[in-house]
Amino acid sequence: MPTTGISKFLDKLIRPIFDKHARSITIIDGVDFIQRLEAYATSGYLKPKTYLYMFDITDLYKMLPHEESLDILIEFLLQQGYEKFRNIPIDTIRKLALIVIKENAFCL
């Protein structure tokens, strides 16, 4: 079952909420990390004794418990005051996200 359409729909729906409330504390990619590290250093927080750690996580998608991931999504939406978003109940958002998680296939 192709889930691309549902996934894109959910991204367009949820991305603005995420960006508004969590983007400032989220590192998106390597470029974002370097920019934030430079800002951290410029602010004087980076000291000679500062330790930096890097983790390489493989198959994160498979490692995340699906139900728990959905619970976290719903908790995030509720914490931001949403019971519906654009007239879509968050329970419906959860059901759509479950379809994407369960039916998604990755081609290597």
C-alpha atoms as a printed R data frame, in Angstrom:
    type eleno elety resid chain resno       x      y      z
1   ATOM     1    CA   MET     A     1   0.000  0.000  0.000
2   ATOM     2    CA   PRO     A     2   1.638  3.272 -1.056
3   ATOM     3    CA   THR     A     3   1.826  5.675  1.862
4   ATOM     4    CA   THR     A     4   3.588  8.584  0.193
5   ATOM     5    CA   GLY     A     5   0.439 10.685 -0.144
6   ATOM     6    CA   ILE     A     6  -0.579 10.198  3.477
7   ATOM     7    CA   SER     A     7   2.970 10.863  4.636
8   ATOM     8    CA   LYS     A     8   3.201 14.113  2.650
9   ATOM     9    CA   PHE     A     9  -0.215 15.179  3.926
10  ATOM    10    CA   LEU     A    10   0.815 14.560  7.542
11  ATOM    11    CA   ASP     A    11   4.100 16.385  7.023
12  ATOM    12    CA   LYS     A    12   2.298 19.452  5.656
13  ATOM    13    CA   LEU     A    13  -0.159 19.242  8.535
14  ATOM    14    CA   ILE     A    14   2.250 18.669 11.426
15  ATOM    15    CA   ARG     A    15   5.466 20.373 10.213
16  ATOM    16    CA   PRO     A    16   4.282 23.939 10.996
17  ATOM    17    CA   ILE     A    17   3.372 22.898 14.551
18  ATOM    18    CA   PHE     A    18   6.700 21.140 15.019
19  ATOM    19    CA   ASP     A    19   8.673 24.050 13.579
20  ATOM    20    CA   LYS     A    20   6.844 26.519 15.799
21  ATOM    21    CA   HIS     A    21   7.315 24.603 19.045
22  ATOM    22    CA   ALA     A    22  10.340 22.320 18.678
23  ATOM    23    CA   ARG     A    23  12.566 23.457 15.813
24  ATOM    24    CA   SER     A    24  14.781 25.563 18.071
25  ATOM    25    CA   ILE     A    25  15.830 22.474 20.047
26  ATOM    26    CA   THR     A    26  16.141 20.056 17.123
27  ATOM    27    CA   ILE     A    27  19.229 19.408 15.004
28  ATOM    28    CA   ILE     A    28  18.086 18.485 11.507
29  ATOM    29    CA   ASP     A    29  21.321 17.475  9.785
30  ATOM    30    CA   GLY     A    30  25.089 17.923  9.733
31  ATOM    31    CA   VAL     A    31  24.947 21.455  8.341
32  ATOM    32    CA   ASP     A    32  22.491 22.482 11.046
33  ATOM    33    CA   PHE     A    33  24.775 20.919 13.667
34  ATOM    34    CA   ILE     A    34  27.816 22.874 12.423
35  ATOM    35    CA   GLN     A    35  25.851 26.139 12.384
36  ATOM    36    CA   ARG     A    36  24.620 25.566 15.918
37  ATOM    37    CA   LEU     A    37  28.089 24.573 17.099
38  ATOM    38    CA   GLU     A    38  29.503 27.784 15.620
39  ATOM    39    CA   ALA     A    39  26.801 29.811 17.385
40  ATOM    40    CA   TYR     A    40  27.548 27.917 20.608
41  ATOM    41    CA   ALA     A    41  31.247 28.759 20.272
42  ATOM    42    CA   THR     A    42  30.547 32.395 19.377
43  ATOM    43    CA   SER     A    43  28.402 32.706 22.497
44  ATOM    44    CA   GLY     A    44  31.372 31.603 24.582
45  ATOM    45    CA   TYR     A    45  29.886 28.289 25.694
46  ATOM    46    CA   LEU     A    46  32.440 26.101 23.912
47  ATOM    47    CA   LYS     A    47  35.355 25.615 26.300
48  ATOM    48    CA   PRO     A    48  38.630 23.699 25.846
49  ATOM    49    CA   LYS     A    49  37.276 21.032 28.208
50  ATOM    50    CA   THR     A    50  33.945 20.688 26.378
51  ATOM    51    CA   TYR     A    51  33.282 17.111 25.306
52  ATOM    52    CA   LEU     A    52  31.367 16.402 22.137
53  ATOM    53    CA   TYR     A    53  29.855 12.995 21.497
54  ATOM    54    CA   MET     A    54  28.545 11.532 18.289
55  ATOM    55    CA   PHE     A    55  26.271  8.561 17.905
56  ATOM    56    CA   ASP     A    56  25.693  6.635 14.720
57  ATOM    57    CA   ILE     A    57  22.262  5.079 14.895
58  ATOM    58    CA   THR     A    58  21.348  2.614 12.193
59  ATOM    59    CA   ASP     A    59  17.802  1.539 11.457
60  ATOM    60    CA   LEU     A    60  16.294  4.085 13.829
61  ATOM    61    CA   TYR     A    61  12.963  3.616 12.081
62  ATOM    62    CA   LYS     A    62  12.909 -0.067 13.060
63  ATOM    63    CA   MET     A    63  14.139  0.633 16.590
64  ATOM    64    CA   LEU     A    64  11.352  3.021 17.570
65  ATOM    65    CA   PRO     A    65   8.315  1.318 19.079
66  ATOM    66    CA   HIS     A    66   5.423  2.279 16.805
67  ATOM    67    CA   GLU     A    67   2.729  2.683 19.437
68  ATOM    68    CA   GLU     A    68   5.020  4.678 21.709
69  ATOM    69    CA   SER     A    69   6.016  6.931 18.799
70  ATOM    70    CA   LEU     A    70   2.367  7.628 18.072
71  ATOM    71    CA   ASP     A    71   1.670  8.278 21.751
72  ATOM    72    CA   ILE     A    72   4.509 10.825 21.775
73  ATOM    73    CA   LEU     A    73   3.087 12.531 18.677
74  ATOM    74    CA   ILE     A    74  -0.346 12.819 20.285
75  ATOM    75    CA   GLU     A    75   1.131 13.988 23.591
76  ATOM    76    CA   PHE     A    76   3.091 16.676 21.722
77  ATOM    77    CA   LEU     A    77  -0.052 17.885 19.945
78  ATOM    78    CA   LEU     A    78  -2.050 17.915 23.184
79  ATOM    79    CA   GLN     A    79   0.712 19.798 25.027
80  ATOM    80    CA   GLN     A    80   0.545 22.455 22.331
81  ATOM    81    CA   GLY     A    81  -3.202 22.754 22.907
82  ATOM    82    CA   TYR     A    82  -4.461 20.868 19.868
83  ATOM    83    CA   GLU     A    83  -7.382 18.477 20.057
84  ATOM    84    CA   LYS     A    84  -8.054 19.114 16.386
85  ATOM    85    CA   PHE     A    85  -5.867 20.685 13.785
86  ATOM    86    CA   ARG     A    86  -7.405 22.155 10.642
87  ATOM    87    CA   ASN     A    87 -10.640 20.429 11.648
88  ATOM    88    CA   ILE     A    88  -8.943 17.028 11.792
89  ATOM    89    CA   PRO     A    89  -9.219 15.316 15.192
90  ATOM    90    CA   ILE     A    90  -5.854 14.213 16.550
91  ATOM    91    CA   ASP     A    91  -7.186 10.662 16.791
92  ATOM    92    CA   THR     A    92  -7.547 10.726 12.998
93  ATOM    93    CA   ILE     A    93  -4.006 12.085 12.701
94  ATOM    94    CA   ARG     A    94  -2.837  9.189 14.883
95  ATOM    95    CA   LYS     A    95  -4.655  6.651 12.703
96  ATOM    96    CA   LEU     A    96  -3.137  8.107  9.535
97  ATOM    97    CA   ALA     A    97   0.326  8.089 11.095
98  ATOM    98    CA   LEU     A    98  -0.180  4.457 12.106
99  ATOM    99    CA   ILE     A    99  -0.949  3.557  8.493
100 ATOM   100    CA   VAL     A   100   2.282  5.230  7.377
101 ATOM   101    CA   ILE     A   101   4.345  3.535 10.078
102 ATOM   102    CA   LYS     A   102   2.914  0.062  9.558
103 ATOM   103    CA   GLU     A   103   2.632  0.057  5.771
104 ATOM   104    CA   ASN     A   104   5.761  1.986  4.843
105 ATOM   105    CA   ALA     A   105   8.408  0.081  2.921
106 ATOM   106    CA   PHE     A   106  11.982  1.111  2.286
107 ATOM   107    CA   CYS     A   107  13.875  0.120 -0.823
108 ATOM   108    CA   LEU     A   108  17.609 -0.190 -0.397
